[in-house]
């Protein structure tokens, strides 16, 4: 085999290896941002700011694992309305939720068991829910019983109740974050690593939020059309 032929064979093999790369489409990266919800905190029991901040972080991490982002609004009810964050006074939108931190939730309904820590107001007709409650008294009891930090228990409780609002009715599961009552197995090591939404729940949450996002867009378009119509007159 002469030198020219060997060079031709080498170039042919190189082209054989390289050419398919140019013939293939590069994978399209999904750059769509995570849906974002806003949660307004109404603290009626004066939780220490650092405890509340860490609890919010725990909840945010759990929801981020489900590909949902959270914006927190600490709407201090002890302040006059005019001194609160401006957004706290805005009407609730389809992606807005309210979490009330109270002493006990049993006062709200005789049907609630004494061990109940949270309550989500999920409409029975399948419409959107936005309001939830957490009992600081019960959360502190759970933290003491299982040697967990209060901020971890509060963060888990907030994620659980928001889960009810995001998933709808009948969201309890035999295990995991949406279990009706956690025990030592779930709260060991004071960690929330073993308490999260399942992949199926995460898919349902994002699908439900997509519906809410579409309603936001429809509302915005309706306002624009109304404004345009008003200007024509």
C-alpha positions as a printed Julia matrix, in Angstrom:
233×3 Matrix{Float64}:
   0.0    0.0    0.0
   1.57   3.3   -1.09
   1.71   6.41   1.05
  -1.04   8.28  -0.85
  -3.49   5.39  -0.52
  -2.81   5.06   3.22
  -3.48   8.79   3.63
  -6.75   8.51   1.72
  -7.92   5.6    3.88
  -7.03   7.53   7.03
  -8.97  10.6    5.9
 -11.96   8.44   4.89
 -12.09   6.81   8.31
 -11.85  10.19  10.0
 -14.75  11.52   7.95
 -16.75   8.39   8.7
 -16.33   9.04  12.41
 -16.97  12.77  12.26
 -19.72  13.14   9.66
 -22.59  11.6   11.72
 -21.99  14.19  14.4
 -22.81  16.98  11.95
 -25.85  15.08  10.73
 -27.44  14.79  14.17
 -29.58  17.43  15.85
 -28.27  18.71  19.13
 -30.61  18.08  22.07
 -32.88  21.0   22.85
 -32.49  22.09  26.45
 -35.67  22.76  28.39
 -35.14  26.31  29.6
 -38.68  26.9   30.82
 -38.43  28.35  34.33
 -40.01  26.66  37.32
 -43.49  27.89  38.2
 -43.33  30.36  41.08
 -45.84  30.73  43.89
 -46.08  33.51  46.45
 -46.81  32.65  50.09
 -47.92  35.37  52.5
 -47.04  34.61  56.11
 -49.39  35.95  58.77
 -47.63  35.33  62.08
 -50.04  35.64  64.99
 -47.68  34.06  67.55
 -44.47  36.05  66.99
 -42.12  33.3   65.81
 -38.47  34.49  66.09
 -37.36  35.88  62.69
 -34.39  33.51  62.37
 -36.63  30.49  63.09
 -39.17  31.64  60.53
 -36.48  32.3   57.92
 -35.02  28.82  58.35
 -38.5   27.24  58.21
 -39.17  29.06  54.94
 -35.86  27.77  53.59
 -36.8   24.17  54.45
 -40.14  24.56  52.63
 -38.45  26.24  49.66
 -35.97  23.38  49.32
 -38.74  20.78  49.32
 -40.76  22.63  46.7
 -37.65  23.34  44.63
 -37.06  19.58  44.46
 -40.56  19.42  42.93
 -39.43  22.14  40.47
 -41.52  24.86  42.08
 -40.05  28.12  43.38
 -41.42  30.17  46.3
 -41.47  33.88  47.04
 -42.16  34.6   50.71
 -43.96  37.68  51.98
 -43.72  38.13  55.72
 -46.91  40.14  56.3
 -46.42  41.14  59.93
 -49.93  41.41  61.37
 -48.57  43.35  64.35
 -47.78  46.29  62.07
 -50.39  48.74  60.8
 -51.51  47.96  57.27
 -49.76  51.02  55.85
 -46.4   49.86  57.28
 -46.5   46.33  55.89
 -44.94  45.25  52.61
 -46.9   46.76  49.75
 -47.55  43.37  48.17
 -49.26  42.17  51.35
 -52.16  44.52  50.65
 -52.62  43.42  47.04
 -55.54  41.16  46.07
 -54.66  37.47  45.97
 -53.9   36.04  42.55
 -54.16  32.48  41.28
 -50.55  31.74  42.34
 -50.83  33.38  45.77
 -51.28  31.54  49.06
 -51.71  32.55  52.7
 -50.15  30.66  55.61
 -51.38  31.66  59.06
 -49.18  30.79  62.04
 -51.42  30.41  65.09
 -51.29  28.93  68.59
 -53.85  26.15  68.11
 -55.93  25.15  65.12
 -58.39  22.98  67.09
 -60.35  26.12  67.94
 -61.26  26.44  64.28
 -63.07  23.12  63.95
 -64.33  20.54  66.48
 -63.47  17.82  63.95
 -59.74  18.42  64.24
 -57.87  15.94  66.41
 -55.72  17.25  69.25
 -52.56  16.02  67.52
 -53.35  17.89  64.29
 -50.62  20.42  63.47
 -51.91  21.95  60.26
 -55.04  22.7   58.33
 -55.44  23.46  54.63
 -58.71  24.92  53.41
 -59.26  22.76  50.33
 -62.63  23.5   48.69
 -64.71  20.29  48.33
 -65.94  21.38  44.89
 -62.45  21.12  43.4
 -61.91  24.86  43.07
 -58.61  26.49  43.99
 -57.6   26.65  47.65
 -55.23  29.29  48.95
 -55.45  29.33  52.77
 -53.63  27.17  55.33
 -52.9   27.22  59.08
 -50.05  25.89  61.21
 -50.17  25.4   64.99
 -46.96  26.56  66.66
 -47.96  24.82  69.87
 -48.29  21.45  68.14
 -45.17  21.97  66.03
 -43.16  22.65  69.18
 -44.56  19.47  70.74
 -43.55  17.4   67.71
 -40.07  18.96  67.7
 -39.64  18.14  71.4
 -40.97  14.58  71.07
 -38.62  13.65  68.22
 -35.64  15.87  69.13
 -36.04  17.85  65.93
 -35.58  21.58  65.46
 -38.68  23.77  65.48
 -37.74  25.35  62.15
 -37.49  21.92  60.51
 -40.91  20.86  61.8
 -42.45  24.19  60.78
 -40.86  23.96  57.33
 -42.15  20.43  56.86
 -45.58  21.43  58.11
 -45.74  24.37  55.72
 -44.7   22.17  52.78
 -47.32  19.57  53.78
 -50.17  22.1   53.98
 -49.11  23.82  50.76
 -49.04  20.34  49.26
 -52.73  19.95  50.09
 -53.51  23.27  48.39
 -51.39  22.41  45.35
 -52.55  18.81  44.98
 -56.22  19.19  45.94
 -58.31  16.81  48.01
 -57.3   13.31  49.14
 -53.59  14.1   49.06
 -52.54  12.01  52.08
 -50.19   9.11  51.39
 -49.05   6.11  53.49
 -45.51   7.5   53.69
 -43.41  10.52  52.84
 -44.16  14.21  53.17
 -47.9   13.83  52.64
 -48.26  11.17  55.33
 -51.01  12.12  57.77
 -48.69  11.94  60.78
 -44.91  11.65  60.84
 -43.0    9.53  63.32
 -39.42   8.86  64.35
 -38.58   7.29  60.98
 -39.49  10.47  59.12
 -37.97  12.94  61.58
 -34.76  11.12  62.49
 -31.52  13.09  62.33
 -33.61  16.32  62.34
 -33.54  16.21  58.54
 -36.17  16.55  55.85
 -34.18  14.59  53.26
 -36.56  11.62  53.5
 -39.67  13.81  53.4
 -40.42  15.13  49.93
 -43.01  15.01  47.19
 -43.01  11.9   45.02
 -42.32  12.31  41.31
 -46.02  11.71  40.62
 -47.04  14.38  43.15
 -44.49  16.79  41.67
 -45.97  16.24  38.21
 -49.49  16.86  39.55
 -48.41  20.03  41.34
 -46.8   21.47  38.21
 -49.81  20.52  36.1
 -52.16  22.23  38.56
 -49.93  25.3   38.66
 -49.92  25.39  34.86
 -53.7   25.67  34.97
 -53.41  28.49  37.5
 -50.8   30.24  35.34
 -53.14  30.08  32.35
 -55.86  31.67  34.49
 -53.43  34.46  35.41
 -52.75  35.11  31.72
 -56.46  35.05  30.89
 -57.15  37.54  33.68
 -54.36  39.82  32.45
 -55.67  39.66  28.89
 -59.18  40.43  30.12
 -57.91  43.53  31.92
 -56.0   44.68  28.84
 -59.06  44.24  26.64
 -61.24  46.09  29.15
 -58.74  48.95  29.32
 -58.5   49.13  25.55
 -62.28  49.13  25.23
 -62.52  51.91  27.8
 -60.05  54.05  25.88
 -62.03  53.62  22.67
 -65.04  55.19  24.33
